[in-house]
Amino acid sequence: MKRPVFMAGMGRARLPALLLLSLMGLAGCSTSPNPSLYTIAPVRGTEQSSTPKVVVLQQIGIARYLDRTPIVRSSEGYRLDVMANDWWGEPLTAMLARVLVEELGQRMPQSTVLNEGGAVSAKPDVTIELNIQRLDRDSSGALLLAAQASLSFPRQTAPVLRSFRFTVPVTGGDTAAQVAAASAAVGQLADGLVALMTQPRSTR
């Protein structure tokens, strides 16, 4: 039995309309707003005169929950609060390394501060290793930076180990206020690292 001719004709007639509706549906799904990109800014500190000649900042380790493009607002209360449409402008490890190298160089103008991941290398007088454990808001809403540092000196057999914990108020409810507080906390971390490098120590 032959199929009616008008059924095939109607199928061909409806095809462009159905295709147009599908394209319109796809266009509607792709109209999500572009993410806002943020960066931690270097914070100036007090310059020191008696400092090591060459300082090398090794690759920074960060907690895995922070290792994502969206900015983590808080990790309190057994819940990860992530800002889905507010992103870091570059990988957080690379950003922290770049900012800390600049901050350490500003505080120690007589020193050469290098990033181990960069193209320039030299024999260091101090090697810095860092773990960033937290960089988000605590239960009070303040920005909390928790870190561990290891500083190795050629004439010392054991590295200098130190834990840091900085709390900075967030003056505002938007993401920019949190990033500003994070910038201040990273500046305080740079101050702490400089203090470790410039304090008197035994050569044993």
Phi and psi in degrees as GROMACS dihedral restraints (atoms count N, CA, C in turn):
[ dihedral_restraints ]
;  ai    aj    ak    al  type     phi  dphi    fc
    3     4     5     6     1   -79.9    20    10
    4     5     6     7     1   144.9    20    10
    6     7     8     9     1   -75.8    20    10
    7     8     9    10     1   145.3    20    10
    9    10    11    12     1   -61.2    20    10
   10    11    12    13     1   137.3    20    10
   12    13    14    15     1   -63.8    20    10
   13    14    15    16     1   -34.6    20    10
   15    16    17    18     1   -69.5    20    10
   16    17    18    19     1   -23.9    20    10
   18    19    20    21     1   -68.5    20    10
   19    20    21    22     1   -43.4    20    10
   21    22    23    24     1   -64.6    20    10
   22    23    24    25     1   -38.5    20    10
   24    25    26    27     1   -65.1    20    10
   25    26    27    28     1   -39.5    20    10
   27    28    29    30     1   -66.7    20    10
   28    29    30    31     1   -35.8    20    10
   30    31    32    33     1   -63.3    20    10
   31    32    33    34     1   -42.6    20    10
   33    34    35    36     1   -68.0    20    10
   34    35    36    37     1   -31.8    20    10
   36    37    38    39     1   -71.9    20    10
   37    38    39    40     1   -34.4    20    10
   39    40    41    42     1   -80.0    20    10
   40    41    42    43     1   -19.3    20    10
   42    43    44    45     1   -57.8    20    10
   43    44    45    46     1   -49.3    20    10
   45    46    47    48     1   -61.2    20    10
   46    47    48    49     1   -37.4    20    10
   48    49    50    51     1   -66.4    20    10
   49    50    51    52     1   -42.6    20    10
   51    52    53    54     1   -64.8    20    10
   52    53    54    55     1   -38.6    20    10
   54    55    56    57     1   -64.2    20    10
   55    56    57    58     1   -40.5    20    10
   57    58    59    60     1   -63.8    20    10
   58    59    60    61     1   -41.9    20    10
   60    61    62    63     1   -64.5    20    10
   61    62    63    64     1   -37.7    20    10
   63    64    65    66     1   -65.3    20    10
   64    65    66    67     1   -42.9    20    10
   66    67    68    69     1   -64.3    20    10
   67    68    69    70     1   -38.4    20    10
   69    70    71    72     1   -64.7    20    10
   70    71    72    73     1   -37.7    20    10
   72    73    74    75     1   -65.1    20    10
   73    74    75    76     1   -40.8    20    10
   75    76    77    78     1   -65.3    20    10
   76    77    78    79     1   -39.9    20    10
   78    79    80    81     1   -63.2    20    10
   79    80    81    82     1   -38.2    20    10
   81    82    83    84     1   -66.1    20    10
   82    83    84    85     1   -32.9    20    10
   84    85    86    87     1   -75.5    20    10
   85    86    87    88     1   -20.0    20    10
   87    88    89    90     1  -100.5    20    10
   88    89    90    91     1    16.6    20    10
   90    91    92    93     1   -98.1    20    10
   91    92    93    94     1    21.9    20    10
   93    94    95    96     1   -66.1    20    10
   94    95    96    97     1   144.6    20    10
   96    97    98    99     1   -65.7    20    10
   97    98    99   100     1   149.5    20    10
   99   100   101   102     1   -66.9    20    10
  100   101   102   103     1   142.8    20    10
  102   103   104   105     1   -68.4    20    10
  103   104   105   106     1   150.8    20    10
  105   106   107   108     1   -86.7    20    10
  106   107   108   109     1   132.6    20    10
  108   109   110   111     1  -105.1    20    10
  109   110   111   112     1   137.5    20    10
  111   112   113   114     1  -129.0    20    10
  112   113   114   115     1   155.9    20    10
  114   115   116   117     1  -140.5    20    10
  115   116   117   118     1   142.8    20    10
  117   118   119   120     1   -72.6    20    10
  118   119   120   121     1   134.5    20    10
  120   121   122   123     1  -103.8    20    10
  121   122   123   124     1   141.5    20    10
  123   124   125   126     1   -63.2    20    10
  124   125   126   127     1   144.3    20    10
  126   127   128   129     1  -117.6    20    10
  127   128   129   130     1   130.6    20    10
  129   130   131   132     1   -74.3    20    10
  130   131   132   133     1   149.6    20    10
  132   133   134   135     1  -135.7    20    10
  133   134   135   136     1  -173.4    20    10
  135   136   137   138     1   -76.5    20    10
  136   137   138   139     1   131.0    20    10
  138   139   140   141     1   -75.3    20    10
  139   140   141   142     1   141.5    20    10
  141   142   143   144     1  -115.2    20    10
  142   143   144   145     1   147.3    20    10
  144   145   146   147     1   -97.0    20    10
  145   146   147   148     1   -42.7    20    10
  147   148   149   150     1   -95.3    20    10
  148   149   150   151     1    95.7    20    10
  150   151   152   153     1  -136.5    20    10
  151   152   153   154     1   161.0    20    10
  153   154   155   156     1   -62.7    20    10
  154   155   156   157     1   153.3    20    10
  156   157   158   159     1   -71.8    20    10
  157   158   159   160     1   -47.5    20    10
  159   160   161   162     1  -127.1    20    10
  160   161   162   163     1   124.7    20    10
  162   163   164   165     1  -120.4    20    10
  163   164   165   166     1   130.2    20    10
  165   166   167   168     1  -117.9    20    10
  166   167   168   169     1   121.8    20    10
  168   169   170   171     1   -93.7    20    10
  169   170   171   172     1   114.0    20    10
  171   172   173   174     1   -76.3    20    10
  172   173   174   175     1   172.8    20    10
  174   175   176   177     1   -57.0    20    10
  175   176   177   178     1   135.0    20    10
  177   178   179   180     1   -87.1    20    10
  178   179   180   181     1   134.3    20    10
  180   181   182   183     1   -94.7    20    10
  181   182   183   184     1   135.3    20    10
  183   184   185   186     1  -126.4    20    10
  184   185   186   187     1   152.8    20    10
  186   187   188   189     1   -57.4    20    10
  187   188   189   190     1   140.2    20    10
  189   190   191   192     1   -61.6    20    10
  190   191   192   193     1   -30.4    20    10
  192   193   194   195     1   -68.7    20    10
  193   194   195   196     1   -22.3    20    10
  195   196   197   198     1   -85.5    20    10
  196   197   198   199     1   -16.3    20    10
  198   199   200   201     1   -82.6    20    10
  199   200   201   202     1    71.0    20    10
  201   202   203   204     1  -151.6    20    10
  202   203   204   205     1   161.0    20    10
  204   205   206   207     1   -71.7    20    10
  205   206   207   208     1   -48.4    20    10
  207   208   209   210     1   -63.5    20    10
  208   209   210   211     1   143.9    20    10
  210   211   212   213     1   -75.8    20    10
  211   212   213   214     1   133.7    20    10
  213   214   215   216     1   -84.2    20    10
  214   215   216   217     1   120.3    20    10
  216   217   218   219     1   -76.0    20    10
  217   218   219   220     1   -47.1    20    10
  219   220   221   222     1  -159.1    20    10
  220   221   222   223     1   154.6    20    10
  222   223   224   225     1  -122.8    20    10
  223   224   225   226     1    21.8    20    10
  225   226   227   228     1   -79.5    20    10
  226   227   228   229     1   160.3    20    10
  228   229   230   231     1    64.4    20    10
  229   230   231   232     1    31.8    20    10
  231   232   233   234     1    61.9    20    10
  232   233   234   235     1    22.7    20    10
  234   235   236   237     1  -137.7    20    10
  235   236   237   238     1   136.8    20    10
  237   238   239   240     1   -96.3    20    10
  238   239   240   241     1   114.2    20    10
  240   241   242   243     1   -99.2    20    10
  241   242   243   244     1   107.2    20    10
  243   244   245   246     1  -111.9    20    10
  244   245   246   247     1   136.4    20    10
  246   247   248   249     1   -85.2    20    10
  247   248   249   250     1    96.2    20    10
  249   250   251   252     1   -60.3    20    10
  250   251   252   253     1   -33.2    20    10
  252   253   254   255     1  -111.1    20    10
  253   254   255   256     1    11.6    20    10
  255   256   257   258     1  -117.5    20    10
  256   257   258   259     1   112.7    20    10
  258   259   260   261     1  -115.6    20    10
  259   260   261   262     1   155.8    20    10
  261   262   263   264     1   -72.1    20    10
  262   263   264   265     1   143.3    20    10
  264   265   266   267     1   -76.8    20    10
  265   266   267   268     1   -10.6    20    10
  267   268   269   270     1  -156.5    20    10
  268   269   270   271     1   166.1    20    10
  270   271   272   273     1   -54.2    20    10
  271   272   273   274     1   138.7    20    10
  273   274   275   276     1   -62.4    20    10
  274   275   276   277     1   -37.9    20    10
  276   277   278   279     1   -61.8    20    10
  277   278   279   280     1   -45.4    20    10
  279   280   281   282     1   -65.2    20    10
  280   281   282   283     1   -39.2    20    10
  282   283   284   285     1   -64.1    20    10
  283   284   285   286     1   -47.0    20    10
  285   286   287   288     1   -62.7    20    10
  286   287   288   289     1   -41.5    20    10
  288   289   290   291     1   -63.2    20    10
  289   290   291   292     1   -45.1    20    10
  291   292   293   294     1   -61.4    20    10
  292   293   294   295     1   -45.1    20    10
  294   295   296   297     1   -68.3    20    10
  295   296   297   298     1   -43.3    20    10
  297   298   299   300     1   -66.2    20    10
  298   299   300   301     1   -38.6    20    10
  300   301   302   303     1   -60.4    20    10
  301   302   303   304     1   -43.5    20    10
  303   304   305   306     1   -65.2    20    10
  304   305   306   307     1   -43.2    20    10
  306   307   308   309     1   -67.1    20    10
  307   308   309   310     1   -42.5    20    10
  309   310   311   312     1   -64.7    20    10
  310   311   312   313     1   -40.0    20    10
  312   313   314   315     1   -64.0    20    10
  313   314   315   316     1   -36.5    20    10
  315   316   317   318     1   -69.5    20    10
  316   317   318   319     1   -38.6    20    10
  318   319   320   321     1   -76.6    20    10
  319   320   321   322     1   -23.6    20    10
  321   322   323   324     1  -124.3    20    10
  322   323   324   325     1    72.9    20    10
  324   325   326   327     1   -64.1    20    10
  325   326   327   328     1   -19.6    20    10
  327   328   329   330     1   -89.4    20    10
  328   329   330   331     1    -1.5    20    10
  330   331   332   333     1  -102.9    20    10
  331   332   333   334     1   156.8    20    10
  333   334   335   336     1  -105.5    20    10
  334   335   336   337     1   116.8    20    10
  336   337   338   339     1  -107.4    20    10
  337   338   339   340     1   123.1    20    10
  339   340   341   342     1  -120.9    20    10
  340   341   342   343     1   150.0    20    10
  342   343   344   345     1   -95.5    20    10
  343   344   345   346     1   125.1    20    10
  345   346   347   348     1   -56.2    20    10
  346   347   348   349     1   -30.5    20    10
  348   349   350   351     1   -81.9    20    10
  349   350   351   352     1    -0.3    20    10
  351   352   353   354     1   -85.4    20    10
  352   353   354   355     1  -177.6    20    10
  354   355   356   357     1   -85.3    20    10
  355   356   357   358     1   -14.9    20    10
  357   358   359   360     1  -102.4    20    10
  358   359   360   361     1   134.2    20    10
  360   361   362   363     1  -132.0    20    10
  361   362   363   364     1   156.6    20    10
  363   364   365   366     1  -162.3    20    10
  364   365   366   367     1   161.1    20    10
  366   367   368   369     1   -72.3    20    10
  367   368   369   370     1   120.3    20    10
  369   370   371   372     1   -84.4    20    10
  370   371   372   373     1   149.2    20    10
  372   373   374   375     1   -89.6    20    10
  373   374   375   376     1   -22.6    20    10
  375   376   377   378     1  -142.9    20    10
  376   377   378   379     1   134.9    20    10
  378   379   380   381     1  -116.7    20    10
  379   380   381   382     1   128.2    20    10
  381   382   383   384     1  -109.7    20    10
  382   383   384   385     1   129.5    20    10
  384   385   386   387     1  -117.0    20    10
  385   386   387   388     1   138.1    20    10
  387   388   389   390     1  -133.6    20    10
  388   389   390   391     1   140.8    20    10
  390   391   392   393     1  -118.6    20    10
  391   392   393   394     1   125.6    20    10
  393   394   395   396     1   -99.1    20    10
  394   395   396   397     1   114.1    20    10
  396   397   398   399     1   -93.6    20    10
  397   398   399   400     1   -34.2    20    10
  399   400   401   402     1  -144.6    20    10
  400   401   402   403     1   146.1    20    10
  402   403   404   405     1  -156.5    20    10
  403   404   405   406     1    67.1    20    10
  405   406   407   408     1  -159.8    20    10
  406   407   408   409     1  -177.8    20    10
  408   409   410   411     1   -80.4    20    10
  409   410   411   412     1   142.4    20    10
  411   412   413   414     1   -89.9    20    10
  412   413   414   415     1  -170.8    20    10
  414   415   416   417     1   -65.8    20    10
  415   416   417   418     1   -22.9    20    10
  417   418   419   420     1   -85.6    20    10
  418   419   420   421     1    -8.0    20    10
  420   421   422   423     1    94.4    20    10
  421   422   423   424     1    -2.5    20    10
  423   424   425   426     1   -81.5    20    10
  424   425   426   427     1   157.9    20    10
  426   427   428   429     1   -81.9    20    10
  427   428   429   430     1   126.2    20    10
  429   430   431   432     1  -112.9    20    10
  430   431   432   433     1   124.1    20    10
  432   433   434   435     1  -114.2    20    10
  433   434   435   436     1   116.7    20    10
  435   436   437   438     1  -117.8    20    10
  436   437   438   439     1   130.0    20    10
  438   439   440   441     1  -147.4    20    10
  439   440   441   442     1   157.6    20    10
  441   442   443   444     1  -120.4    20    10
  442   443   444   445     1   139.2    20    10
  444   445   446   447     1  -129.2    20    10
  445   446   447   448     1   143.4    20    10
  447   448   449   450     1  -128.9    20    10
  448   449   450   451     1   122.0    20    10
  450   451   452   453     1  -114.5    20    10
  451   452   453   454     1   122.8    20    10
  453   454   455   456     1  -108.6    20    10
  454   455   456   457     1   132.5    20    10
  456   457   458   459     1  -118.6    20    10
  457   458   459   460     1   138.0    20    10
  459   460   461   462     1   -57.5    20    10
  460   461   462   463     1   -33.6    20    10
  462   463   464   465     1   -90.9    20    10
  463   464   465   466     1     3.4    20    10
  465   466   467   468     1  -115.2    20    10
  466   467   468   469     1   134.4    20    10
  468   469   470   471     1   -74.6    20    10
  469   470   471   472     1   -31.1    20    10
  471   472   473   474     1  -113.8    20    10
  472   473   474   475     1   140.2    20    10
  474   475   476   477     1   -72.2    20    10
  475   476   477   478     1   160.5    20    10
  477   478   479   480     1   -89.1    20    10
  478   479   480   481     1   121.7    20    10
  480   481   482   483     1  -109.3    20    10
  481   482   483   484     1   139.2    20    10
  483   484   485   486     1  -152.4    20    10
  484   485   486   487     1   140.5    20    10
  486   487   488   489     1  -104.2    20    10
  487   488   489   490     1   141.1    20    10
  489   490   491   492     1  -122.4    20    10
  490   491   492   493     1   147.1    20    10
  492   493   494   495     1  -148.7    20    10
  493   494   495   496     1   112.0    20    10
  495   496   497   498     1  -120.5    20    10
  496   497   498   499     1   136.0    20    10
  498   499   500   501     1  -121.3    20    10
  499   500   501   502     1   124.0    20    10
  501   502   503   504     1  -124.2    20    10
  502   503   504   505     1   127.6    20    10
  504   505   506   507     1   -61.4    20    10
  505   506   507   508     1   144.0    20    10
  507   508   509   510     1  -101.3    20    10
  508   509   510   511     1   110.4    20    10
  510   511   512   513     1   -92.2    20    10
  511   512   513   514     1    72.4    20    10
  513   514   515   516     1   146.2    20    10
  514   515   516   517     1   160.8    20    10
  516   517   518   519     1   -99.2    20    10
  517   518   519   520     1    -2.7    20    10
  519   520   521   522     1   -93.5    20    10
  520   521   522   523     1   174.0    20    10
  522   523   524   525     1   -66.3    20    10
  523   524   525   526     1   -37.0    20    10
  525   526   527   528     1   -58.5    20    10
  526   527   528   529     1   -37.6    20    10
  528   529   530   531     1   -65.5    20    10
  529   530   531   532     1   -38.8    20    10
  531   532   533   534     1   -68.2    20    10
  532   533   534   535     1   -41.3    20    10
  534   535   536   537     1   -65.4    20    10
  535   536   537   538     1   -37.2    20    10
  537   538   539   540     1   -62.5    20    10
  538   539   540   541     1   -41.8    20    10
  540   541   542   543     1   -66.0    20    10
  541   542   543   544     1   -39.0    20    10
  543   544   545   546     1   -62.4    20    10
  544   545   546   547     1   -38.8    20    10
  546   547   548   549     1   -62.3    20    10
  547   548   549   550     1   -43.4    20    10
  549   550   551   552     1   -62.8    20    10
  550   551   552   553     1   -40.4    20    10
  552   553   554   555     1   -66.4    20    10
  553   554   555   556     1   -40.8    20    10
  555   556   557   558     1   -65.5    20    10
  556   557   558   559     1   -35.1    20    10
  558   559   560   561     1   -62.5    20    10
  559   560   561   562     1   -38.9    20    10
  561   562   563   564     1   -66.3    20    10
  562   563   564   565     1   -35.5    20    10
  564   565   566   567     1   -63.3    20    10
  565   566   567   568     1   -41.9    20    10
  567   568   569   570     1   -60.9    20    10
  568   569   570   571     1   -41.0    20    10
  570   571   572   573     1   -59.9    20    10
  571   572   573   574     1   -43.1    20    10
  573   574   575   576     1   -64.1    20    10
  574   575   576   577     1   -39.3    20    10
  576   577   578   579     1   -67.2    20    10
  577   578   579   580     1   -40.8    20    10
  579   580   581   582     1   -63.0    20    10
  580   581   582   583     1   -41.1    20    10
  582   583   584   585     1   -60.5    20    10
  583   584   585   586     1   -38.6    20    10
  585   586   587   588     1   -67.5    20    10
  586   587   588   589     1   -34.7    20    10
  588   589   590   591     1   -77.0    20    10
  589   590   591   592     1   -23.7    20    10
  591   592   593   594     1  -105.0    20    10
  592   593   594   595     1    -3.7    20    10
  594   595   596   597     1   -78.9    20    10
  595   596   597   598     1   150.0    20    10
  597   598   599   600     1   -62.4    20    10
  598   599   600   601     1   143.6    20    10
  600   601   602   603     1  -147.1    20    10
  601   602   603   604     1   159.0    20    10
  603   604   605   606     1   -78.2    20    10
  604   605   606   607     1   148.6    20    10
  606   607   608   609     1   -94.2    20    10
  607   608   609   610     1     7.6    20    10
